Amino acid sequence: MLGILPQVNRAQQSSDRKTANQLSVQLELQADCFAGVWASQAVKSGLFERGDEEKAFNAAEAVGDDRLQKNAAKVMWYRIVSLTVHLHNV
């Protein structure tokens, strides 16, 4: 929709491995931000209840590749903060 993924893919192709990995993490954080915006609207419209947040975080952690990263705890913290802030403040 916004063309973010193709932009990141092009940037990764012309980057070294470390930069490409950083771009990947930033892309995931952006996706989490968008998910938080959507989730906030879903809560407001009654699509699901606030108690479902923990289940969503657990599911995201289980399927994400954060566990493979050296700084997984830091990345997961940023992801949770990003999603939670938007879930409650949008």
ZABA-272678 format. One record per atom (N, C-alpha, C): x, y, z; residue number from 1; atom name. Coordinates in pm, 1 decimal. Each point is the difference from the previous one (the first is absolute). Last residue first. Example, Ala and Ser with C-alpha at 12.3 -4.5 7.8 and 13.67 -1.06 7.14 Angstrom:
<mimis>
<c1: 1285.0	c2: -225.0	c3: 708.0	num: 2	atomo: N> .
<c1: 82.0	c2: 119.0	c3: 6.0	num: 2	atomo: CA> .
<c1: -77.0	c2: 109.0	c3: 73.0	num: 2	atomo: C> .
<c1: 29.0	c2: -572.0	c3: -7.0	num: 1	atomo: N> .
<c1: -89.0	c2: 119.0	c3: 0.0	num: 1	atomo: CA> .
<c1: 90.0	c2: 120.0	c3: 0.0	num: 1	atomo: C> .
</mimis>
This chain:
<mimis>
<c1: -415.0	c2: 565.6	c3: 2001.9	num: 90	atomo: N> .
<c1: -44.6	c2: 45.8	c3: -131.5	num: 90	atomo: CA> .
<c1: -148.2	c2: 31.0	c3: 4.0	num: 90	atomo: C> .
<c1: 280.9	c2: -182.6	c3: 367.7	num: 89	atomo: N> .
<c1: 2.1	c2: 145.7	c3: -20.7	num: 89	atomo: CA> .
<c1: -48.1	c2: 47.7	c3: -135.7	num: 89	atomo: C> .
<c1: 57.5	c2: -469.5	c3: 182.9	num: 88	atomo: N> .
<c1: -70.9	c2: 78.2	c3: 101.1	num: 88	atomo: CA> .
<c1: -12.9	c2: 148.4	c3: -30.3	num: 88	atomo: C> .
<c1: 221.8	c2: -315.1	c3: -292.3	num: 87	atomo: N> .
<c1: -123.4	c2: -65.8	c3: 37.1	num: 87	atomo: CA> .
<c1: -82.1	c2: 86.6	c3: 95.0	num: 87	atomo: C> .
<c1: 436.9	c2: 128.3	c3: -130.4	num: 86	atomo: N> .
<c1: -99.6	c2: 28.6	c3: -101.7	num: 86	atomo: CA> .
<c1: -133.8	c2: -65.3	c3: 34.2	num: 86	atomo: C> .
<c1: 359.5	c2: -75.9	c3: 290.4	num: 85	atomo: N> .
<c1: -22.9	c2: 144.6	c3: -7.0	num: 85	atomo: CA> .
<c1: -110.5	c2: 29.8	c3: -100.9	num: 85	atomo: C> .
<c1: 149.4	c2: -446.7	c3: 32.0	num: 84	atomo: N> .
<c1: -80.9	c2: 41.5	c3: 114.2	num: 84	atomo: CA> .
<c1: -32.5	c2: 148.5	c3: -4.9	num: 84	atomo: C> .
<c1: 289.9	c2: -188.1	c3: -331.5	num: 83	atomo: N> .
<c1: -136.7	c2: -49.7	c3: -14.1	num: 83	atomo: CA> .
<c1: -89.0	c2: 51.4	c3: 112.4	num: 83	atomo: C> .
<c1: 458.2	c2: 107.8	c3: 20.9	num: 82	atomo: N> .
<c1: -60.2	c2: 58.3	c3: -119.6	num: 82	atomo: CA> .
<c1: -145.7	c2: -40.6	c3: -13.7	num: 82	atomo: C> .
<c1: 254.2	c2: -198.3	c3: 343.7	num: 81	atomo: N> .
<c1: -27.9	c2: 140.7	c3: 28.4	num: 81	atomo: CA> .
<c1: -70.2	c2: 64.5	c3: -119.0	num: 81	atomo: C> .
<c1: 148.1	c2: -438.5	c3: -57.7	num: 80	atomo: N> .
<c1: -112.1	c2: 5.0	c3: 94.7	num: 80	atomo: CA> .
<c1: -37.4	c2: 144.4	c3: 31.4	num: 80	atomo: C> .
<c1: 377.5	c2: -73.3	c3: -269.7	num: 79	atomo: N> .
<c1: -120.8	c2: -43.1	c3: -70.2	num: 79	atomo: CA> .
<c1: -121.5	c2: 10.6	c3: 91.4	num: 79	atomo: C> .
<c1: 425.9	c2: 88.2	c3: 181.0	num: 78	atomo: N> .
<c1: -42.3	c2: 107.4	c3: -91.0	num: 78	atomo: CA> .
<c1: -128.9	c2: -36.8	c3: -72.1	num: 78	atomo: C> .
<c1: 190.8	c2: -331.4	c3: 266.5	num: 77	atomo: N> .
<c1: -48.0	c2: 109.7	c3: 84.3	num: 77	atomo: CA> .
<c1: -48.9	c2: 114.6	c3: -87.5	num: 77	atomo: C> .
<c1: 208.6	c2: -359.2	c3: -211.1	num: 76	atomo: N> .
<c1: -134.8	c2: -35.7	c3: 41.9	num: 76	atomo: CA> .
<c1: -59.2	c2: 109.3	c3: 88.1	num: 76	atomo: C> .
<c1: 446.7	c2: 50.9	c3: -132.7	num: 75	atomo: N> .
<c1: -89.7	c2: 11.8	c3: -115.7	num: 75	atomo: CA> .
<c1: -142.9	c2: -30.8	c3: 41.6	num: 75	atomo: C> .
<c1: 333.1	c2: -63.7	c3: 323.5	num: 74	atomo: N> .
<c1: -14.1	c2: 142.1	c3: -31.2	num: 74	atomo: CA> .
<c1: -99.1	c2: 20.0	c3: -115.1	num: 74	atomo: C> .
<c1: 114.0	c2: -440.8	c3: 114.4	num: 73	atomo: N> .
<c1: -76.6	c2: 62.5	c3: 108.3	num: 73	atomo: CA> .
<c1: -25.3	c2: 147.3	c3: -28.8	num: 73	atomo: C> .
<c1: 275.7	c2: -253.7	c3: -301.4	num: 72	atomo: N> .
<c1: -143.0	c2: -31.7	c3: -7.5	num: 72	atomo: CA> .
<c1: -81.4	c2: 70.3	c3: 108.9	num: 72	atomo: C> .
<c1: 482.1	c2: 4.4	c3: -198.9	num: 71	atomo: N> .
<c1: -63.8	c2: 99.9	c3: 86.1	num: 71	atomo: CA> .
<c1: -150.9	c2: -19.7	c3: 3.9	num: 71	atomo: C> .
<c1: 268.2	c2: -294.9	c3: -257.7	num: 70	atomo: N> .
<c1: 80.8	c2: 20.7	c3: 119.3	num: 70	atomo: CA> .
<c1: -68.2	c2: 94.5	c3: 99.1	num: 70	atomo: C> .
<c1: -291.0	c2: -298.5	c3: -343.5	num: 69	atomo: N> .
<c1: 87.8	c2: 116.2	c3: 0.7	num: 69	atomo: CA> .
<c1: 69.5	c2: 16.3	c3: 133.6	num: 69	atomo: C> .
<c1: -337.5	c2: -327.2	c3: -113.0	num: 68	atomo: N> .
<c1: 125.2	c2: -34.3	c3: -66.3	num: 68	atomo: CA> .
<c1: 100.6	c2: 114.0	c3: 4.9	num: 68	atomo: C> .
<c1: -449.0	c2: 32.7	c3: 164.0	num: 67	atomo: N> .
<c1: 73.5	c2: -93.6	c3: 85.8	num: 67	atomo: CA> .
<c1: 135.1	c2: -37.1	c3: -59.0	num: 67	atomo: C> .
<c1: -319.2	c2: 272.6	c3: -237.1	num: 66	atomo: N> .
<c1: 75.6	c2: 71.6	c3: 102.3	num: 66	atomo: CA> .
<c1: 83.6	c2: -93.1	c3: 86.6	num: 66	atomo: C> .
<c1: -320.3	c2: -72.1	c3: -379.3	num: 65	atomo: N> .
<c1: 137.5	c2: -48.2	c3: -5.1	num: 65	atomo: CA> .
<c1: 87.1	c2: 67.9	c3: 105.2	num: 65	atomo: C> .
<c1: -555.2	c2: -117.5	c3: 19.4	num: 64	atomo: N> .
<c1: 100.8	c2: 94.0	c3: -46.9	num: 64	atomo: CA> .
<c1: 138.7	c2: -61.0	c3: -0.5	num: 64	atomo: C> .
<c1: -411.9	c2: -207.8	c3: 167.3	num: 63	atomo: N> .
<c1: 24.1	c2: -16.4	c3: -143.5	num: 63	atomo: CA> .
<c1: 107.0	c2: 93.0	c3: -53.9	num: 63	atomo: C> .
<c1: -127.8	c2: -5.0	c3: 469.2	num: 62	atomo: N> .
<c1: 20.5	c2: -139.5	c3: -37.8	num: 62	atomo: CA> .
<c1: 33.6	c2: -16.1	c3: -147.6	num: 62	atomo: C> .
<c1: -115.1	c2: 426.4	c3: 186.6	num: 61	atomo: N> .
<c1: 131.3	c2: -43.8	c3: 47.2	num: 61	atomo: CA> .
<c1: 30.2	c2: -140.8	c3: -48.4	num: 61	atomo: C> .
<c1: -424.7	c2: 177.2	c3: -87.2	num: 60	atomo: N> .
<c1: 101.2	c2: 71.5	c3: -78.3	num: 60	atomo: CA> .
<c1: 140.3	c2: -44.3	c3: 39.2	num: 60	atomo: C> .
<c1: -361.5	c2: -169.5	c3: 249.8	num: 59	atomo: N> .
<c1: 0.1	c2: -56.1	c3: -135.4	num: 59	atomo: CA> .
<c1: 107.6	c2: 65.7	c3: -85.4	num: 59	atomo: C> .
<c1: -70.0	c2: 170.2	c3: 432.0	num: 58	atomo: N> .
<c1: 57.3	c2: -133.6	c3: 7.0	num: 58	atomo: CA> .
<c1: 7.9	c2: -64.5	c3: -137.9	num: 58	atomo: C> .
<c1: -214.1	c2: 416.9	c3: 36.6	num: 57	atomo: N> .
<c1: 143.5	c2: 13.8	c3: 23.3	num: 57	atomo: CA> .
<c1: 67.7	c2: -136.4	c3: 2.1	num: 57	atomo: C> .
<c1: -468.6	c2: 4.9	c3: -31.2	num: 56	atomo: N> .
<c1: 61.4	c2: 49.0	c3: -123.4	num: 56	atomo: CA> .
<c1: 151.0	c2: 14.9	c3: 15.7	num: 56	atomo: C> .
<c1: -253.1	c2: -115.9	c3: 377.3	num: 55	atomo: N> .
<c1: 0.4	c2: -110.5	c3: -95.2	num: 55	atomo: CA> .
<c1: 67.7	c2: 41.9	c3: -130.0	num: 55	atomo: C> .
<c1: -69.9	c2: 329.9	c3: 320.0	num: 54	atomo: N> .
<c1: 105.6	c2: -92.0	c3: 43.2	num: 54	atomo: CA> .
<c1: 9.3	c2: -118.7	c3: -94.8	num: 54	atomo: C> .
<c1: -351.2	c2: 315.2	c3: -74.4	num: 53	atomo: N> .
<c1: 133.4	c2: 54.0	c3: -25.6	num: 53	atomo: CA> .
<c1: 109.9	c2: -100.2	c3: 33.2	num: 53	atomo: C> .
<c1: -489.0	c2: -39.1	c3: 74.5	num: 52	atomo: N> .
<c1: 62.6	c2: -75.7	c3: -108.0	num: 52	atomo: CA> .
<c1: 141.9	c2: 46.8	c3: -30.8	num: 52	atomo: C> .
<c1: -306.8	c2: 208.7	c3: 312.2	num: 51	atomo: N> .
<c1: 66.0	c2: -117.4	c3: 56.1	num: 51	atomo: CA> .
<c1: 69.4	c2: -85.5	c3: -103.3	num: 51	atomo: C> .
<c1: -280.3	c2: 379.6	c3: -115.6	num: 50	atomo: N> .
<c1: 134.9	c2: 36.0	c3: 43.7	num: 50	atomo: CA> .
<c1: 76.5	c2: -119.0	c3: 58.6	num: 50	atomo: C> .
<c1: -383.2	c2: -104.9	c3: -359.7	num: 49	atomo: N> .
<c1: 8.5	c2: 63.5	c3: 130.7	num: 49	atomo: CA> .
<c1: 144.0	c2: 28.8	c3: 37.7	num: 49	atomo: C> .
<c1: -247.0	c2: -14.2	c3: -509.0	num: 48	atomo: N> .
<c1: 50.4	c2: -87.4	c3: 105.3	num: 48	atomo: CA> .
<c1: 17.2	c2: 79.9	c3: 127.3	num: 48	atomo: C> .
<c1: -248.8	c2: 184.4	c3: -349.7	num: 47	atomo: N> .
<c1: 41.6	c2: -120.2	c3: -72.5	num: 47	atomo: CA> .
<c1: 62.3	c2: -103.1	c3: 94.2	num: 47	atomo: C> .
<c1: -187.4	c2: 466.8	c3: 75.6	num: 46	atomo: N> .
<c1: -51.0	c2: -120.7	c3: 63.7	num: 46	atomo: CA> .
<c1: 37.5	c2: -128.6	c3: -70.2	num: 46	atomo: C> .
<c1: 125.3	c2: 479.4	c3: -80.3	num: 45	atomo: N> .
<c1: -119.2	c2: -44.2	c3: -72.9	num: 45	atomo: CA> .
<c1: -57.0	c2: -130.3	c3: 55.2	num: 45	atomo: C> .
<c1: 396.6	c2: 196.4	c3: 184.6	num: 44	atomo: N> .
<c1: -104.5	c2: 103.4	c3: 6.4	num: 44	atomo: CA> .
<c1: -128.6	c2: -44.4	c3: -68.8	num: 44	atomo: C> .
<c1: 380.5	c2: -278.6	c3: -26.8	num: 43	atomo: N> .
<c1: -50.1	c2: 3.5	c3: 138.1	num: 43	atomo: CA> .
<c1: -115.5	c2: 98.5	c3: 9.1	num: 43	atomo: C> .
<c1: 222.4	c2: -17.7	c3: -408.3	num: 42	atomo: N> .
<c1: -76.0	c2: -123.4	c3: 20.3	num: 42	atomo: CA> .
<c1: -58.4	c2: -5.9	c3: 140.5	num: 42	atomo: C> .
<c1: 293.2	c2: 351.0	c3: -113.3	num: 41	atomo: N> .
<c1: -130.3	c2: 19.0	c3: -63.8	num: 41	atomo: CA> .
<c1: -88.1	c2: -123.4	c3: 18.5	num: 41	atomo: C> .
<c1: 435.7	c2: -29.7	c3: 157.0	num: 40	atomo: N> .
<c1: -70.5	c2: 103.2	c3: 75.1	num: 40	atomo: CA> .
<c1: -139.9	c2: 22.2	c3: -56.6	num: 40	atomo: C> .
<c1: 292.0	c2: -285.8	c3: -230.0	num: 39	atomo: N> .
<c1: -54.0	c2: -62.5	c3: 120.7	num: 39	atomo: CA> .
<c1: -77.4	c2: 100.9	c3: 84.2	num: 39	atomo: C> .
<c1: 229.9	c2: 153.6	c3: -386.9	num: 38	atomo: N> .
<c1: -114.8	c2: -84.1	c3: -35.9	num: 38	atomo: CA> .
<c1: -65.2	c2: -57.5	c3: 125.9	num: 38	atomo: C> .
<c1: 391.9	c2: 240.8	c3: 63.5	num: 37	atomo: N> .
<c1: -104.7	c2: 90.2	c3: -46.3	num: 37	atomo: CA> .
<c1: -125.7	c2: -79.7	c3: -33.8	num: 37	atomo: C> .
<c1: 380.4	c2: -245.5	c3: 109.7	num: 36	atomo: N> .
<c1: -54.5	c2: 67.8	c3: 117.1	num: 36	atomo: CA> .
<c1: -112.1	c2: 95.8	c3: -36.2	num: 36	atomo: C> .
<c1: 241.4	c2: -212.3	c3: -342.4	num: 35	atomo: N> .
<c1: -87.1	c2: -96.7	c3: 67.4	num: 35	atomo: CA> .
<c1: -63.7	c2: 62.5	c3: 123.3	num: 35	atomo: C> .
<c1: 321.6	c2: 248.9	c3: -230.8	num: 34	atomo: N> .
<c1: -124.3	c2: -7.9	c3: -76.8	num: 34	atomo: CA> .
<c1: -98.5	c2: -97.1	c3: 65.1	num: 34	atomo: C> .
<c1: 422.5	c2: 19.7	c3: 191.2	num: 33	atomo: N> .
<c1: -67.6	c2: 128.1	c3: 20.3	num: 33	atomo: CA> .
<c1: -133.7	c2: -0.3	c3: -73.8	num: 33	atomo: C> .
<c1: 282.4	c2: -361.3	c3: -69.5	num: 32	atomo: N> .
<c1: -61.5	c2: -7.0	c3: 133.1	num: 32	atomo: CA> .
<c1: -75.1	c2: 129.0	c3: 32.1	num: 32	atomo: C> .
<c1: 250.9	c2: -14.2	c3: -394.5	num: 31	atomo: N> .
<c1: -117.2	c2: -87.8	c3: -12.4	num: 31	atomo: CA> .
<c1: -72.5	c2: -11.9	c3: 133.7	num: 31	atomo: C> .
<c1: 403.9	c2: 230.3	c3: -1.7	num: 30	atomo: N> .
<c1: -101.2	c2: 78.8	c3: -70.8	num: 30	atomo: CA> .
<c1: -127.2	c2: -81.9	c3: -15.4	num: 30	atomo: C> .
<c1: 369.6	c2: -217.4	c3: 178.6	num: 29	atomo: N> .
<c1: -53.3	c2: 96.6	c3: 96.5	num: 29	atomo: CA> .
<c1: -108.4	c2: 86.5	c3: -64.2	num: 29	atomo: C> .
<c1: 232.4	c2: -297.9	c3: -278.2	num: 28	atomo: N> .
<c1: -86.7	c2: -73.6	c3: 92.2	num: 28	atomo: CA> .
<c1: -62.0	c2: 93.6	c3: 104.0	num: 28	atomo: C> .
<c1: 318.7	c2: 182.0	c3: -290.4	num: 27	atomo: N> .
<c1: -120.7	c2: -33.4	c3: -74.2	num: 27	atomo: CA> .
<c1: -99.2	c2: -74.5	c3: 89.2	num: 27	atomo: C> .
<c1: 425.6	c2: 91.7	c3: 170.9	num: 26	atomo: N> .
<c1: -79.5	c2: 122.1	c3: -7.6	num: 26	atomo: CA> .
<c1: -130.6	c2: -23.9	c3: -75.2	num: 26	atomo: C> .
<c1: 307.8	c2: -351.8	c3: 17.0	num: 25	atomo: N> .
<c1: -55.5	c2: 23.8	c3: 133.5	num: 25	atomo: CA> .
<c1: -88.1	c2: 124.4	c3: -2.4	num: 25	atomo: C> .
<c1: 235.7	c2: -92.7	c3: -390.5	num: 24	atomo: N> .
<c1: -101.1	c2: -102.9	c3: 22.5	num: 24	atomo: CA> .
<c1: -68.7	c2: 19.3	c3: 135.0	num: 24	atomo: C> .
<c1: 367.8	c2: 270.3	c3: -109.2	num: 23	atomo: N> .
<c1: -117.6	c2: 39.2	c3: -77.8	num: 23	atomo: CA> .
<c1: -114.1	c2: -98.5	c3: 19.6	num: 23	atomo: C> .
<c1: 412.5	c2: -105.4	c3: 190.5	num: 22	atomo: N> .
<c1: -60.5	c2: 112.6	c3: 71.7	num: 22	atomo: CA> .
<c1: -125.7	c2: 47.8	c3: -73.1	num: 22	atomo: C> .
<c1: 256.8	c2: -330.7	c3: -209.1	num: 21	atomo: N> .
<c1: -68.2	c2: -55.2	c3: 117.2	num: 21	atomo: CA> .
<c1: -68.8	c2: 111.4	c3: 79.8	num: 21	atomo: C> .
<c1: 266.6	c2: 128.8	c3: -362.6	num: 20	atomo: N> .
<c1: -118.4	c2: -70.8	c3: -50.0	num: 20	atomo: CA> .
<c1: -79.7	c2: -59.5	c3: 115.7	num: 20	atomo: C> .
<c1: 413.7	c2: 198.0	c3: 97.2	num: 19	atomo: N> .
<c1: -100.3	c2: 101.2	c3: -32.1	num: 19	atomo: CA> .
<c1: -128.7	c2: -65.0	c3: -48.8	num: 19	atomo: C> .
<c1: 364.3	c2: -285.0	c3: 79.1	num: 18	atomo: N> .
<c1: -43.4	c2: 61.3	c3: 126.2	num: 18	atomo: CA> .
<c1: -110.2	c2: 102.4	c3: -25.3	num: 18	atomo: C> .
<c1: 208.9	c2: -205.5	c3: -377.8	num: 17	atomo: N> .
<c1: -86.1	c2: -91.9	c3: 76.0	num: 17	atomo: CA> .
<c1: -54.2	c2: 62.8	c3: 128.1	num: 17	atomo: C> .
<c1: 115.6	c2: 335.0	c3: -396.5	num: 16	atomo: N> .
<c1: 73.4	c2: -112.0	c3: 58.3	num: 16	atomo: CA> .
<c1: -95.1	c2: -80.4	c3: 88.1	num: 16	atomo: C> .
<c1: -207.7	c2: 268.2	c3: -418.2	num: 15	atomo: N> .
<c1: 58.1	c2: 19.0	c3: 133.1	num: 15	atomo: CA> .
<c1: 85.0	c2: -118.8	c3: 40.1	num: 15	atomo: C> .
<c1: -302.8	c2: 72.5	c3: -390.7	num: 14	atomo: N> .
<c1: 119.3	c2: 82.8	c3: -16.7	num: 14	atomo: CA> .
<c1: 71.9	c2: 25.2	c3: 132.3	num: 14	atomo: C> .
<c1: -400.7	c2: -261.0	c3: -22.0	num: 13	atomo: N> .
<c1: 82.7	c2: -53.1	c3: -109.1	num: 13	atomo: CA> .
<c1: 129.2	c2: 79.0	c3: -18.2	num: 13	atomo: C> .
<c1: -338.4	c2: 141.5	c3: 309.6	num: 12	atomo: N> .
<c1: 75.3	c2: -115.3	c3: 49.4	num: 12	atomo: CA> .
<c1: 94.1	c2: -54.1	c3: -106.9	num: 12	atomo: C> .
<c1: -299.6	c2: 348.4	c3: -112.4	num: 11	atomo: N> .
<c1: 105.5	c2: 50.1	c3: 88.5	num: 11	atomo: CA> .
<c1: 86.2	c2: -114.4	c3: 51.5	num: 11	atomo: C> .
<c1: -379.6	c2: -108.9	c3: -254.4	num: 10	atomo: N> .
<c1: 101.0	c2: 65.5	c3: -84.5	num: 10	atomo: CA> .
<c1: 117.1	c2: 49.3	c3: 84.7	num: 10	atomo: C> .
<c1: -366.2	c2: -182.1	c3: 232.0	num: 9	atomo: N> .
<c1: 68.7	c2: -103.8	c3: -77.0	num: 9	atomo: CA> .
<c1: 108.9	c2: 59.2	c3: -89.1	num: 9	atomo: C> .
<c1: -283.0	c2: 294.2	c3: 231.7	num: 8	atomo: N> .
<c1: 94.9	c2: -64.1	c3: 91.4	num: 8	atomo: CA> .
<c1: 78.0	c2: -107.9	c3: -73.8	num: 8	atomo: C> .
<c1: -341.5	c2: 210.0	c3: -238.1	num: 7	atomo: N> .
<c1: 105.7	c2: 97.2	c3: 29.9	num: 7	atomo: CA> .
<c1: 107.3	c2: -61.4	c3: 89.5	num: 7	atomo: C> .
<c1: -391.8	c2: -252.8	c3: -98.5	num: 6	atomo: N> .
<c1: 92.6	c2: 8.7	c3: -114.2	num: 6	atomo: CA> .
<c1: 114.4	c2: 99.0	c3: 23.2	num: 6	atomo: C> .
<c1: -328.9	c2: -30.3	c3: 346.4	num: 5	atomo: N> .
<c1: 77.1	c2: -123.4	c3: -16.8	num: 5	atomo: CA> .
<c1: 92.6	c2: 5.5	c3: -121.6	num: 5	atomo: C> .
<c1: -308.8	c2: 359.7	c3: 88.0	num: 4	atomo: N> .
<c1: 113.6	c2: -3.2	c3: 92.2	num: 4	atomo: CA> .
<c1: 87.4	c2: -123.2	c3: -23.3	num: 4	atomo: C> .
<c1: -429.9	c2: 177.3	c3: -211.7	num: 3	atomo: N> .
<c1: 124.4	c2: -20.2	c3: -73.2	num: 3	atomo: CA> .
<c1: 123.1	c2: -7.3	c3: 87.3	num: 3	atomo: C> .
<c1: -496.1	c2: 40.0	c3: 90.7	num: 2	atomo: N> .
<c1: 82.3	c2: 119.8	c3: 11.7	num: 2	atomo: CA> .
<c1: 132.3	c2: -12.0	c3: -74.4	num: 2	atomo: C> .
<c1: -315.3	c2: -358.8	c3: -25.4	num: 1	atomo: N> .
<c1: -80.6	c2: 118.8	c3: 0.0	num: 1	atomo: CA> .
<c1: 85.4	c2: 125.9	c3: 0.0	num: 1	atomo: C> .
</mimis>
